[in-house]
Amino acid sequence: MTPEITPALLAAIFAMAVLYSSVGHGGSSGYIAVMSLFALAPAFIKPTALALNILVASIGSVQFFRAGFFSFALFWPFAVLAAPLAFFGGAAELPPRAFKLIVGAVLLFAATRLVIPQRDAEETRLPPRAAAIASGGAIGVLAGLTGTGGGIFLTPLLLFFRWASLRTAAAVSAPFILVNSIAGLAGNLTATREFPIGALALAGAAGAGGAIGSYLGSKRLPSSRIRQLLALVLVIAGLKLVFT
């Protein structure tokens, strides 16, 4: 389960890590998109995306925490149920076709998210605790099943209901992605008893991109043009998964 690691694949993983970490995300949907475009197997894609997510989300969590945007009061209700459910989602083995359809839909959703303008809320409030716990759990299941960290679902939820500002949402999403990715990967390894060694070859590119992106993201948000280009990649990969 070790595909050929080409310079083009490394460059694409690096670019995804820069772009996603700049908004507090680990980049799993981007890594999945890239690996899908390179026609890698689902058995390689899911644990590799989670492993790279852990690395990049760790870097992002530290950067946004140091910048003073993290809110534990906002974070823990979403994470408390998400992590254990991500473990069970990660252990689930979907048929390859089902995996492609679900992940393809997730990538298309992520692309839509990127092209919708995000406006910072002038006033925010903490969410009802029950709603946060329930929605966090649902996101955890989906994160484990698809090999994502759930940030592409949590961030818009926080912004839509005005539960967080843009940078606070990014700062909370990074550790949320981290705990879900750790749980999801643990569940996957429990079920498969196999770790894709090729993921280690991609870790350097993802780590370097994550360090650069999270540093820039804690200072300023990425431009709309970059987000549109990233959305285009996700659309192409999502359609490839759904229709092939």
Secondary structure, DSSP 8 states (H G I E B T S, - for coil): ------HHHHHHHHHHHHHHHTTT---HHHHHHHHHHTT--HHHHHHHHHHHHHHHHHHHHHHHHHTT---HHHHHHHHHHHHHHHHHHHH----HHHHHHHHHHHHHHHHHHHHS-----SS-----HHHHHHHHHHHHHHHHHHT--SHHHHHHHHHHTTSS-HHHHHHHHHHHHHHHHHHHHHHHHHHH----THHHHHHHHHHHHHHHHHHHHTT----HHHHHHHHHHHHHHHHHHHH-
